[in-house]
Amino acid sequence: MYLQLQQLWETDTILHWQEVAIREYVPLKAVDTSSFPDMVPLSYEFRLFFWRRQLVGWGPYWTIGKHYRLDAADREVAFTLGQHAADRVNVPFLAVDLAKTEKGEWIVIEVNDGQESGYAGVDVRRMWESILEIEK
């Protein structure tokens, strides 16, 4: 299977120049396993935005399927992990995707340039108002 994927990747007009990264599959806590049977189950995943290492916005990663939100009990742990990622990466505008595993552990899924990331379920107006407030 890997060799087939490698061949497809190498001949793809968009992806061929990018490196391939193979990571361990980690089962995530599911929030919706039935709405989209041809997709991976929608997970308990969130996107956080940081401006100059300050949290300015966050929301559910998935905006399709069943509605979910960050439980108050998980908020502190998720925000602490997101802050750790923002401190380590230390760029002006950062998006951090976090998820809770089936085992109940929080993990960083990925980090990206904030200006290249979709807003997901983030309250956009509030996020940009927070950025303006920081810049005053």
PyMOL CGO cylinders between C-alpha atoms (Angstrom):
from pymol import cmd
from pymol.cgo import CYLINDER

trace = [
    CYLINDER, 0.00, 0.00, 0.00, 2.79, 2.45, 0.90, 0.3, 1, 1, 1, 1, 1, 1,
    CYLINDER, 2.79, 2.45, 0.90, 4.51, 1.95, -2.46, 0.3, 1, 1, 1, 1, 1, 1,
    CYLINDER, 4.51, 1.95, -2.46, 1.25, 2.71, -4.29, 0.3, 1, 1, 1, 1, 1, 1,
    CYLINDER, 1.25, 2.71, -4.29, 0.77, 5.88, -2.26, 0.3, 1, 1, 1, 1, 1, 1,
    CYLINDER, 0.77, 5.88, -2.26, 4.38, 6.87, -2.86, 0.3, 1, 1, 1, 1, 1, 1,
    CYLINDER, 4.38, 6.87, -2.86, 3.95, 6.50, -6.62, 0.3, 1, 1, 1, 1, 1, 1,
    CYLINDER, 3.95, 6.50, -6.62, 0.73, 8.54, -6.60, 0.3, 1, 1, 1, 1, 1, 1,
    CYLINDER, 0.73, 8.54, -6.60, 2.42, 11.22, -4.49, 0.3, 1, 1, 1, 1, 1, 1,
    CYLINDER, 2.42, 11.22, -4.49, 5.46, 11.45, -6.74, 0.3, 1, 1, 1, 1, 1, 1,
    CYLINDER, 5.46, 11.45, -6.74, 3.34, 11.89, -9.87, 0.3, 1, 1, 1, 1, 1, 1,
    CYLINDER, 3.34, 11.89, -9.87, 0.88, 14.38, -8.38, 0.3, 1, 1, 1, 1, 1, 1,
    CYLINDER, 0.88, 14.38, -8.38, 1.35, 17.83, -9.97, 0.3, 1, 1, 1, 1, 1, 1,
    CYLINDER, 1.35, 17.83, -9.97, 0.80, 19.65, -6.68, 0.3, 1, 1, 1, 1, 1, 1,
    CYLINDER, 0.80, 19.65, -6.68, 2.25, 17.36, -4.01, 0.3, 1, 1, 1, 1, 1, 1,
    CYLINDER, 2.25, 17.36, -4.01, 5.32, 15.86, -5.73, 0.3, 1, 1, 1, 1, 1, 1,
    CYLINDER, 5.32, 15.86, -5.73, 7.78, 18.42, -4.37, 0.3, 1, 1, 1, 1, 1, 1,
    CYLINDER, 7.78, 18.42, -4.37, 6.70, 18.06, -0.72, 0.3, 1, 1, 1, 1, 1, 1,
    CYLINDER, 6.70, 18.06, -0.72, 8.31, 15.67, 1.74, 0.3, 1, 1, 1, 1, 1, 1,
    CYLINDER, 8.31, 15.67, 1.74, 6.23, 12.81, 3.12, 0.3, 1, 1, 1, 1, 1, 1,
    CYLINDER, 6.23, 12.81, 3.12, 5.87, 12.41, 6.87, 0.3, 1, 1, 1, 1, 1, 1,
    CYLINDER, 5.87, 12.41, 6.87, 4.63, 9.16, 8.34, 0.3, 1, 1, 1, 1, 1, 1,
    CYLINDER, 4.63, 9.16, 8.34, 3.34, 9.37, 11.87, 0.3, 1, 1, 1, 1, 1, 1,
    CYLINDER, 3.34, 9.37, 11.87, 1.85, 7.00, 14.38, 0.3, 1, 1, 1, 1, 1, 1,
    CYLINDER, 1.85, 7.00, 14.38, -1.92, 6.72, 14.15, 0.3, 1, 1, 1, 1, 1, 1,
    CYLINDER, -1.92, 6.72, 14.15, -3.45, 7.88, 17.42, 0.3, 1, 1, 1, 1, 1, 1,
    CYLINDER, -3.45, 7.88, 17.42, -7.17, 7.15, 17.91, 0.3, 1, 1, 1, 1, 1, 1,
    CYLINDER, -7.17, 7.15, 17.91, -8.95, 10.35, 18.91, 0.3, 1, 1, 1, 1, 1, 1,
    CYLINDER, -8.95, 10.35, 18.91, -12.06, 10.87, 21.01, 0.3, 1, 1, 1, 1, 1, 1,
    CYLINDER, -12.06, 10.87, 21.01, -14.89, 10.89, 18.48, 0.3, 1, 1, 1, 1, 1, 1,
    CYLINDER, -14.89, 10.89, 18.48, -17.71, 13.44, 18.49, 0.3, 1, 1, 1, 1, 1, 1,
    CYLINDER, -17.71, 13.44, 18.49, -19.50, 12.18, 15.37, 0.3, 1, 1, 1, 1, 1, 1,
    CYLINDER, -19.50, 12.18, 15.37, -19.02, 8.73, 13.87, 0.3, 1, 1, 1, 1, 1, 1,
    CYLINDER, -19.02, 8.73, 13.87, -22.10, 8.53, 11.67, 0.3, 1, 1, 1, 1, 1, 1,
    CYLINDER, -22.10, 8.53, 11.67, -22.81, 11.78, 9.79, 0.3, 1, 1, 1, 1, 1, 1,
    CYLINDER, -22.81, 11.78, 9.79, -20.06, 11.28, 7.22, 0.3, 1, 1, 1, 1, 1, 1,
    CYLINDER, -20.06, 11.28, 7.22, -19.43, 7.54, 6.75, 0.3, 1, 1, 1, 1, 1, 1,
    CYLINDER, -19.43, 7.54, 6.75, -16.80, 8.08, 4.03, 0.3, 1, 1, 1, 1, 1, 1,
    CYLINDER, -16.80, 8.08, 4.03, -14.62, 10.26, 6.28, 0.3, 1, 1, 1, 1, 1, 1,
    CYLINDER, -14.62, 10.26, 6.28, -12.60, 9.61, 9.38, 0.3, 1, 1, 1, 1, 1, 1,
    CYLINDER, -12.60, 9.61, 9.38, -14.81, 10.07, 12.44, 0.3, 1, 1, 1, 1, 1, 1,
    CYLINDER, -14.81, 10.07, 12.44, -15.03, 13.71, 13.50, 0.3, 1, 1, 1, 1, 1, 1,
    CYLINDER, -15.03, 13.71, 13.50, -12.93, 14.10, 16.60, 0.3, 1, 1, 1, 1, 1, 1,
    CYLINDER, -12.93, 14.10, 16.60, -12.88, 16.23, 19.74, 0.3, 1, 1, 1, 1, 1, 1,
    CYLINDER, -12.88, 16.23, 19.74, -10.44, 18.65, 18.13, 0.3, 1, 1, 1, 1, 1, 1,
    CYLINDER, -10.44, 18.65, 18.13, -9.97, 22.39, 18.49, 0.3, 1, 1, 1, 1, 1, 1,
    CYLINDER, -9.97, 22.39, 18.49, -8.09, 25.18, 16.74, 0.3, 1, 1, 1, 1, 1, 1,
    CYLINDER, -8.09, 25.18, 16.74, -6.43, 27.87, 18.83, 0.3, 1, 1, 1, 1, 1, 1,
    CYLINDER, -6.43, 27.87, 18.83, -4.99, 31.10, 17.45, 0.3, 1, 1, 1, 1, 1, 1,
    CYLINDER, -4.99, 31.10, 17.45, -2.13, 32.92, 19.16, 0.3, 1, 1, 1, 1, 1, 1,
    CYLINDER, -2.13, 32.92, 19.16, -1.00, 36.47, 18.40, 0.3, 1, 1, 1, 1, 1, 1,
    CYLINDER, -1.00, 36.47, 18.40, 2.45, 37.20, 19.76, 0.3, 1, 1, 1, 1, 1, 1,
    CYLINDER, 2.45, 37.20, 19.76, 2.11, 34.10, 21.96, 0.3, 1, 1, 1, 1, 1, 1,
    CYLINDER, 2.11, 34.10, 21.96, -1.21, 35.28, 23.45, 0.3, 1, 1, 1, 1, 1, 1,
    CYLINDER, -1.21, 35.28, 23.45, -4.36, 33.24, 22.95, 0.3, 1, 1, 1, 1, 1, 1,
    CYLINDER, -4.36, 33.24, 22.95, -6.76, 35.36, 20.89, 0.3, 1, 1, 1, 1, 1, 1,
    CYLINDER, -6.76, 35.36, 20.89, -9.26, 32.84, 19.56, 0.3, 1, 1, 1, 1, 1, 1,
    CYLINDER, -9.26, 32.84, 19.56, -10.33, 29.24, 19.74, 0.3, 1, 1, 1, 1, 1, 1,
    CYLINDER, -10.33, 29.24, 19.74, -13.12, 27.01, 18.59, 0.3, 1, 1, 1, 1, 1, 1,
    CYLINDER, -13.12, 27.01, 18.59, -14.04, 23.52, 17.43, 0.3, 1, 1, 1, 1, 1, 1,
    CYLINDER, -14.04, 23.52, 17.43, -12.02, 22.29, 14.49, 0.3, 1, 1, 1, 1, 1, 1,
    CYLINDER, -12.02, 22.29, 14.49, -14.99, 20.61, 12.83, 0.3, 1, 1, 1, 1, 1, 1,
    CYLINDER, -14.99, 20.61, 12.83, -17.79, 22.90, 11.73, 0.3, 1, 1, 1, 1, 1, 1,
    CYLINDER, -17.79, 22.90, 11.73, -19.73, 20.09, 10.07, 0.3, 1, 1, 1, 1, 1, 1,
    CYLINDER, -19.73, 20.09, 10.07, -21.62, 17.26, 11.72, 0.3, 1, 1, 1, 1, 1, 1,
    CYLINDER, -21.62, 17.26, 11.72, -22.77, 17.23, 15.30, 0.3, 1, 1, 1, 1, 1, 1,
    CYLINDER, -22.77, 17.23, 15.30, -22.08, 20.39, 17.31, 0.3, 1, 1, 1, 1, 1, 1,
    CYLINDER, -22.08, 20.39, 17.31, -19.54, 20.09, 20.12, 0.3, 1, 1, 1, 1, 1, 1,
    CYLINDER, -19.54, 20.09, 20.12, -17.62, 22.49, 22.30, 0.3, 1, 1, 1, 1, 1, 1,
    CYLINDER, -17.62, 22.49, 22.30, -14.68, 22.50, 24.67, 0.3, 1, 1, 1, 1, 1, 1,
    CYLINDER, -14.68, 22.50, 24.67, -15.79, 21.32, 28.09, 0.3, 1, 1, 1, 1, 1, 1,
    CYLINDER, -15.79, 21.32, 28.09, -14.84, 23.59, 30.99, 0.3, 1, 1, 1, 1, 1, 1,
    CYLINDER, -14.84, 23.59, 30.99, -12.94, 20.70, 32.58, 0.3, 1, 1, 1, 1, 1, 1,
    CYLINDER, -12.94, 20.70, 32.58, -10.76, 20.34, 29.47, 0.3, 1, 1, 1, 1, 1, 1,
    CYLINDER, -10.76, 20.34, 29.47, -10.26, 24.03, 28.80, 0.3, 1, 1, 1, 1, 1, 1,
    CYLINDER, -10.26, 24.03, 28.80, -7.35, 24.59, 31.18, 0.3, 1, 1, 1, 1, 1, 1,
    CYLINDER, -7.35, 24.59, 31.18, -5.44, 21.53, 29.97, 0.3, 1, 1, 1, 1, 1, 1,
    CYLINDER, -5.44, 21.53, 29.97, -6.03, 22.34, 26.29, 0.3, 1, 1, 1, 1, 1, 1,
    CYLINDER, -6.03, 22.34, 26.29, -5.10, 26.00, 26.67, 0.3, 1, 1, 1, 1, 1, 1,
    CYLINDER, -5.10, 26.00, 26.67, -1.94, 25.11, 28.63, 0.3, 1, 1, 1, 1, 1, 1,
    CYLINDER, -1.94, 25.11, 28.63, -0.84, 22.69, 25.91, 0.3, 1, 1, 1, 1, 1, 1,
    CYLINDER, -0.84, 22.69, 25.91, -1.64, 25.24, 23.20, 0.3, 1, 1, 1, 1, 1, 1,
    CYLINDER, -1.64, 25.24, 23.20, 0.32, 27.89, 25.07, 0.3, 1, 1, 1, 1, 1, 1,
    CYLINDER, 0.32, 27.89, 25.07, 3.29, 25.55, 25.37, 0.3, 1, 1, 1, 1, 1, 1,
    CYLINDER, 3.29, 25.55, 25.37, 3.23, 25.01, 21.59, 0.3, 1, 1, 1, 1, 1, 1,
    CYLINDER, 3.23, 25.01, 21.59, 2.93, 28.76, 20.95, 0.3, 1, 1, 1, 1, 1, 1,
    CYLINDER, 2.93, 28.76, 20.95, 5.87, 29.47, 23.27, 0.3, 1, 1, 1, 1, 1, 1,
    CYLINDER, 5.87, 29.47, 23.27, 8.01, 26.82, 21.60, 0.3, 1, 1, 1, 1, 1, 1,
    CYLINDER, 8.01, 26.82, 21.60, 7.26, 27.91, 18.03, 0.3, 1, 1, 1, 1, 1, 1,
    CYLINDER, 7.26, 27.91, 18.03, 7.38, 31.63, 18.92, 0.3, 1, 1, 1, 1, 1, 1,
    CYLINDER, 7.38, 31.63, 18.92, 6.08, 33.22, 15.71, 0.3, 1, 1, 1, 1, 1, 1,
    CYLINDER, 6.08, 33.22, 15.71, 3.81, 36.29, 15.51, 0.3, 1, 1, 1, 1, 1, 1,
    CYLINDER, 3.81, 36.29, 15.51, 0.60, 34.57, 14.34, 0.3, 1, 1, 1, 1, 1, 1,
    CYLINDER, 0.60, 34.57, 14.34, 0.10, 30.86, 15.01, 0.3, 1, 1, 1, 1, 1, 1,
    CYLINDER, 0.10, 30.86, 15.01, -2.71, 28.33, 14.72, 0.3, 1, 1, 1, 1, 1, 1,
    CYLINDER, -2.71, 28.33, 14.72, -2.49, 25.25, 16.93, 0.3, 1, 1, 1, 1, 1, 1,
    CYLINDER, -2.49, 25.25, 16.93, -4.74, 22.24, 16.42, 0.3, 1, 1, 1, 1, 1, 1,
    CYLINDER, -4.74, 22.24, 16.42, -5.27, 20.10, 19.52, 0.3, 1, 1, 1, 1, 1, 1,
    CYLINDER, -5.27, 20.10, 19.52, -7.28, 16.94, 20.11, 0.3, 1, 1, 1, 1, 1, 1,
    CYLINDER, -7.28, 16.94, 20.11, -8.15, 14.62, 22.94, 0.3, 1, 1, 1, 1, 1, 1,
    CYLINDER, -8.15, 14.62, 22.94, -7.23, 10.99, 22.40, 0.3, 1, 1, 1, 1, 1, 1,
    CYLINDER, -7.23, 10.99, 22.40, -9.46, 8.01, 23.15, 0.3, 1, 1, 1, 1, 1, 1,
    CYLINDER, -9.46, 8.01, 23.15, -7.27, 7.51, 26.23, 0.3, 1, 1, 1, 1, 1, 1,
    CYLINDER, -7.27, 7.51, 26.23, -8.13, 11.02, 27.45, 0.3, 1, 1, 1, 1, 1, 1,
    CYLINDER, -8.13, 11.02, 27.45, -4.76, 12.64, 26.74, 0.3, 1, 1, 1, 1, 1, 1,
    CYLINDER, -4.76, 12.64, 26.74, -4.41, 15.96, 24.92, 0.3, 1, 1, 1, 1, 1, 1,
    CYLINDER, -4.41, 15.96, 24.92, -2.06, 16.08, 21.94, 0.3, 1, 1, 1, 1, 1, 1,
    CYLINDER, -2.06, 16.08, 21.94, -0.98, 18.68, 19.40, 0.3, 1, 1, 1, 1, 1, 1,
    CYLINDER, -0.98, 18.68, 19.40, -2.15, 17.61, 15.96, 0.3, 1, 1, 1, 1, 1, 1,
    CYLINDER, -2.15, 17.61, 15.96, -0.32, 20.34, 14.06, 0.3, 1, 1, 1, 1, 1, 1,
    CYLINDER, -0.32, 20.34, 14.06, 0.81, 23.96, 14.12, 0.3, 1, 1, 1, 1, 1, 1,
    CYLINDER, 0.81, 23.96, 14.12, 0.49, 26.34, 11.19, 0.3, 1, 1, 1, 1, 1, 1,
    CYLINDER, 0.49, 26.34, 11.19, 0.94, 29.92, 10.15, 0.3, 1, 1, 1, 1, 1, 1,
    CYLINDER, 0.94, 29.92, 10.15, -2.18, 31.69, 11.42, 0.3, 1, 1, 1, 1, 1, 1,
    CYLINDER, -2.18, 31.69, 11.42, -2.70, 33.58, 8.18, 0.3, 1, 1, 1, 1, 1, 1,
    CYLINDER, -2.70, 33.58, 8.18, -2.71, 30.32, 6.20, 0.3, 1, 1, 1, 1, 1, 1,
    CYLINDER, -2.71, 30.32, 6.20, -5.23, 28.56, 8.47, 0.3, 1, 1, 1, 1, 1, 1,
    CYLINDER, -5.23, 28.56, 8.47, -8.98, 28.43, 8.19, 0.3, 1, 1, 1, 1, 1, 1,
    CYLINDER, -8.98, 28.43, 8.19, -10.92, 29.88, 11.08, 0.3, 1, 1, 1, 1, 1, 1,
    CYLINDER, -10.92, 29.88, 11.08, -12.75, 26.59, 11.85, 0.3, 1, 1, 1, 1, 1, 1,
    CYLINDER, -12.75, 26.59, 11.85, -15.24, 27.37, 14.64, 0.3, 1, 1, 1, 1, 1, 1,
    CYLINDER, -15.24, 27.37, 14.64, -13.35, 30.39, 15.95, 0.3, 1, 1, 1, 1, 1, 1,
    CYLINDER, -13.35, 30.39, 15.95, -15.30, 33.60, 16.64, 0.3, 1, 1, 1, 1, 1, 1,
    CYLINDER, -15.30, 33.60, 16.64, -13.49, 35.64, 13.98, 0.3, 1, 1, 1, 1, 1, 1,
    CYLINDER, -13.49, 35.64, 13.98, -14.65, 39.08, 15.05, 0.3, 1, 1, 1, 1, 1, 1,
    CYLINDER, -14.65, 39.08, 15.05, -13.66, 38.48, 18.67, 0.3, 1, 1, 1, 1, 1, 1,
    CYLINDER, -13.66, 38.48, 18.67, -10.28, 37.12, 17.57, 0.3, 1, 1, 1, 1, 1, 1,
    CYLINDER, -10.28, 37.12, 17.57, -9.42, 40.16, 15.46, 0.3, 1, 1, 1, 1, 1, 1,
    CYLINDER, -9.42, 40.16, 15.46, -10.69, 42.53, 18.16, 0.3, 1, 1, 1, 1, 1, 1,
    CYLINDER, -10.69, 42.53, 18.16, -8.35, 40.77, 20.61, 0.3, 1, 1, 1, 1, 1, 1,
    CYLINDER, -8.35, 40.77, 20.61, -5.44, 41.24, 18.21, 0.3, 1, 1, 1, 1, 1, 1,
    CYLINDER, -5.44, 41.24, 18.21, -6.24, 44.94, 17.82, 0.3, 1, 1, 1, 1, 1, 1,
    CYLINDER, -6.24, 44.94, 17.82, -6.43, 45.31, 21.60, 0.3, 1, 1, 1, 1, 1, 1,
    CYLINDER, -6.43, 45.31, 21.60, -3.00, 43.72, 22.00, 0.3, 1, 1, 1, 1, 1, 1,
    CYLINDER, -3.00, 43.72, 22.00, -1.55, 46.04, 19.38, 0.3, 1, 1, 1, 1, 1, 1,
    CYLINDER, -1.55, 46.04, 19.38, -2.85, 49.25, 21.04, 0.3, 1, 1, 1, 1, 1, 1,
]
cmd.load_cgo(trace, "trace")
